[in-house]
């Protein structure tokens, strides 16, 4: 469980219940916590619409009065509205590595790279198959971004391993561009990671139809795919700036 996030969501839920059932308004706390939840990459897309549109505690008060004329109805509405957010926080287990990658990817102007990373993080616990598909797409996106910035033509039909090899060559990251044994070993490992992501995507993701005996990925498979894709994306992007 992401205890910090869970506590923040639960505290905001309780604050709104207090507002909705005759308690005093606290405009500063309402505004501050609302902004924090909307800015959180893990849950921002699942924040209830009424939170997005009621920018002040007073606006929330006028909204909740229309939801129900009695306190019990308002409590039930708010409990239901926050249920999914609390479930996400309860299942979320972000790692220090993921947090570091997220912070650094914020500086990237290419919005599609950030979107794919955010999507992968969101799906890893609730939709492992989707997370694996998105992890593969993340690597493909950053490779195409780099090649296009360097004015290098590529075929849209290139599979991921070939697309990566073309990108790596432009960045002097191809194993055969180095003579030092340890660098060749590391760069061969990077190449294997990308090939593996393509393979696990074909085997376990939601990108193909499933037979009766189709293997279903678990959360640990998605965790592995997401973290590997995130690390490789950051490595490629940082290398492209050299």
C-alpha positions as CSV (number, residue, x, y, z in Angstrom):
1,X,0.0,0.0,0.0
2,X,1.0,3.6,-0.7
3,X,0.3,4.7,2.9
4,X,1.1,8.3,2.3
5,X,-1.3,8.6,-0.7
6,X,-4.0,6.5,1.0
7,X,-3.8,8.7,4.1
8,X,-4.1,11.9,2.0
9,X,-7.1,10.6,0.1
10,X,-8.8,9.4,3.2
11,X,-8.2,12.7,5.0
12,X,-9.6,14.7,2.1
13,X,-12.7,12.4,2.0
14,X,-13.3,12.9,5.7
15,X,-12.8,16.7,5.3
16,X,-15.5,16.8,2.6
17,X,-17.8,14.6,4.7
18,X,-17.3,17.1,7.6
19,X,-18.1,20.1,5.2
20,X,-21.1,18.2,3.9
21,X,-22.6,17.5,7.3
22,X,-22.5,20.8,8.9
23,X,-18.8,21.2,9.8
24,X,-16.8,24.4,9.3
25,X,-15.2,25.1,5.9
26,X,-11.5,25.4,5.6
27,X,-10.8,27.0,2.3
28,X,-7.0,26.7,2.6
29,X,-6.9,23.0,3.3
30,X,-9.5,22.3,0.7
31,X,-7.7,24.1,-2.0
32,X,-4.2,22.7,-1.1
33,X,-5.3,19.1,-0.9
34,X,-7.4,19.3,-4.0
35,X,-4.5,20.5,-6.0
36,X,-2.2,17.8,-4.6
37,X,-4.6,15.1,-5.6
38,X,-5.2,16.5,-9.1
39,X,-1.4,16.7,-9.6
40,X,-0.7,13.1,-8.4
41,X,0.2,11.0,-11.5
42,X,-1.1,7.8,-9.9
43,X,-4.7,9.0,-9.3
44,X,-5.2,12.2,-11.2
45,X,-7.3,10.6,-14.0
46,X,-9.6,8.9,-11.5
47,X,-10.3,11.9,-9.3
48,X,-14.1,12.4,-9.3
49,X,-15.4,15.0,-11.7
50,X,-17.0,17.1,-9.0
51,X,-13.6,17.6,-7.4
52,X,-12.2,18.9,-10.7
53,X,-15.0,21.4,-11.1
54,X,-15.6,22.6,-7.5
55,X,-12.4,24.7,-7.1
56,X,-13.4,26.2,-3.7
57,X,-15.0,24.8,-0.5
58,X,-18.0,27.1,-1.1
59,X,-18.5,25.7,-4.6
60,X,-18.3,22.1,-3.1
61,X,-21.0,23.1,-0.6
62,X,-23.4,24.2,-3.3
63,X,-22.7,21.0,-5.2
64,X,-23.2,18.6,-2.3
65,X,-26.5,20.2,-1.3
66,X,-27.9,19.2,-4.6
67,X,-26.7,15.6,-4.3
68,X,-28.8,14.9,-1.2
69,X,-30.9,16.9,1.2
70,X,-29.8,14.8,4.2
71,X,-26.4,14.0,5.8
72,X,-26.7,10.2,5.3
73,X,-27.1,10.6,1.6
74,X,-24.1,12.9,1.3
75,X,-21.9,10.6,3.3
76,X,-22.9,7.6,1.1
77,X,-22.2,9.7,-2.1
78,X,-18.7,10.7,-0.9
79,X,-17.8,7.2,0.3
80,X,-18.7,5.8,-3.1
81,X,-16.9,8.6,-4.9
82,X,-13.6,8.0,-3.1
83,X,-13.8,4.2,-3.2
84,X,-11.8,3.8,-6.4
85,X,-9.1,6.3,-5.4
86,X,-8.6,4.5,-2.1
87,X,-8.4,1.1,-3.9
88,X,-5.7,2.5,-6.2
89,X,-3.7,3.8,-3.3
90,X,-4.2,0.5,-1.5
91,X,-2.8,-1.5,-4.4
92,X,-0.1,0.9,-5.4
93,X,3.4,0.0,-4.5
94,X,5.6,2.6,-6.2
95,X,9.4,2.0,-5.8
96,X,12.2,4.6,-5.4
97,X,13.3,3.8,-8.9
98,X,9.9,4.6,-10.4
99,X,9.7,7.9,-8.4
100,X,13.2,8.9,-9.7
101,X,12.2,8.1,-13.3
102,X,8.9,10.0,-13.0
103,X,10.7,13.1,-11.7
104,X,13.2,13.1,-14.5
105,X,10.7,12.4,-17.2
106,X,8.8,15.5,-16.1
107,X,11.5,17.6,-17.8
108,X,10.8,16.0,-21.2
109,X,8.9,18.2,-23.6
110,X,7.7,15.2,-25.6
111,X,4.2,14.7,-24.0
112,X,3.7,11.3,-25.6
113,X,6.7,9.8,-23.7
114,X,5.3,11.1,-20.3
115,X,1.8,9.9,-21.2
116,X,3.0,6.3,-21.9
117,X,5.0,6.2,-18.7
118,X,2.1,7.5,-16.6
119,X,-0.2,5.0,-18.3
120,X,2.2,2.1,-17.5
121,X,2.4,3.1,-13.9
122,X,-1.3,3.3,-13.5
123,X,-2.0,-0.1,-15.1
124,X,0.7,-2.2,-13.5
125,X,-1.4,-3.2,-10.5
126,X,-4.9,-3.1,-11.9
127,X,-4.2,-4.2,-15.5
128,X,-0.9,-6.1,-15.9
129,X,-1.6,-7.1,-19.5
130,X,-2.2,-3.4,-20.4
131,X,0.9,-2.3,-18.5
132,X,3.1,-4.8,-20.4
133,X,1.7,-3.5,-23.7
134,X,2.3,0.1,-22.7
135,X,5.9,-0.7,-21.5
136,X,6.8,-1.9,-25.0
137,X,5.1,1.2,-26.5
138,X,7.1,3.4,-24.2
139,X,10.4,2.1,-25.6
140,X,9.1,2.4,-29.2
141,X,8.0,6.0,-28.6
142,X,11.3,7.2,-27.2
143,X,13.2,5.5,-30.0
144,X,11.1,7.2,-32.7
145,X,11.3,10.5,-30.8
146,X,15.1,10.3,-30.8
147,X,15.4,9.3,-34.5
148,X,13.0,12.0,-35.6
149,X,15.0,14.7,-33.7
150,X,18.1,13.5,-35.4
151,X,16.5,13.5,-38.8
152,X,17.0,9.7,-39.2
153,X,14.5,8.0,-41.5
154,X,13.0,4.7,-40.4
155,X,10.4,2.3,-41.6
156,X,7.1,2.2,-39.7
157,X,7.3,-1.6,-40.2
158,X,10.4,-2.0,-38.1
159,X,9.9,-4.3,-35.1
160,X,11.1,-3.1,-31.7
161,X,14.5,-4.8,-31.6
162,X,15.5,-3.3,-35.0
163,X,14.1,0.1,-34.1
164,X,16.2,0.0,-30.9
165,X,19.4,-1.1,-32.7
166,X,19.0,1.8,-35.2
167,X,18.5,4.2,-32.3
168,X,21.4,2.8,-30.3
169,X,23.7,3.1,-33.3
170,X,22.9,6.8,-33.6
171,X,23.7,7.3,-29.9
172,X,26.9,5.3,-30.0
173,X,25.3,2.7,-27.7
174,X,25.6,-0.3,-30.1
175,X,27.8,-3.1,-28.5
176,X,30.0,-3.3,-31.7
177,X,30.8,0.4,-31.4
178,X,32.9,-0.3,-28.2
179,X,36.0,-2.3,-27.5
180,X,36.0,-2.3,-23.7
181,X,34.6,-5.6,-22.6
182,X,32.5,-4.3,-19.7
183,X,30.8,-1.7,-21.9
184,X,30.0,-4.2,-24.6
185,X,28.6,-6.5,-21.9
186,X,26.3,-3.7,-20.5
187,X,25.2,-2.6,-23.9
188,X,24.4,-6.2,-24.9
189,X,22.4,-6.4,-21.8
190,X,20.4,-3.3,-22.8
191,X,19.7,-4.8,-26.2
192,X,18.5,-8.0,-24.5
193,X,16.2,-6.0,-22.2
194,X,14.5,-4.4,-25.2
195,X,14.2,-7.7,-27.1
196,X,12.8,-9.2,-23.9
197,X,10.2,-6.5,-23.6
198,X,9.1,-7.2,-27.1
199,X,8.9,-10.9,-26.4
200,X,7.0,-10.6,-23.1
201,X,4.6,-8.2,-24.8
202,X,3.8,-10.8,-27.5
203,X,3.5,-13.6,-24.9
204,X,1.7,-11.9,-22.0
205,X,0.2,-8.5,-23.0
206,X,-3.3,-7.7,-24.3
207,X,-2.0,-6.9,-27.8
208,X,-3.1,-10.2,-29.3
209,X,-6.2,-12.5,-29.2
210,X,-6.1,-15.2,-26.5
211,X,-6.6,-18.9,-26.7
212,X,-8.1,-21.0,-23.9
213,X,-4.7,-21.8,-22.4
214,X,-3.4,-18.2,-22.7
215,X,-1.0,-17.4,-19.9
216,X,-2.1,-14.4,-17.8
217,X,0.6,-12.1,-16.4
218,X,0.7,-11.3,-12.7
219,X,1.5,-8.0,-11.1
220,X,5.2,-9.0,-10.7
221,X,5.4,-9.5,-14.5
222,X,4.0,-6.0,-15.1
223,X,6.2,-4.5,-12.4
224,X,9.3,-6.0,-14.1
225,X,8.2,-4.8,-17.6
226,X,7.4,-1.2,-16.4
227,X,10.6,-0.7,-14.5
228,X,12.8,-2.1,-17.3
229,X,11.0,0.1,-19.8
230,X,11.3,3.2,-17.6
231,X,15.0,2.7,-17.0
232,X,15.7,2.1,-20.7
233,X,13.6,5.2,-21.7
234,X,15.5,7.4,-19.3
235,X,18.8,6.0,-20.4
236,X,18.1,6.5,-24.1
237,X,16.7,10.0,-23.6
238,X,19.6,11.2,-21.4
239,X,22.1,9.7,-23.9
240,X,20.4,11.6,-26.8
241,X,21.2,14.9,-25.1
242,X,25.0,14.2,-25.0
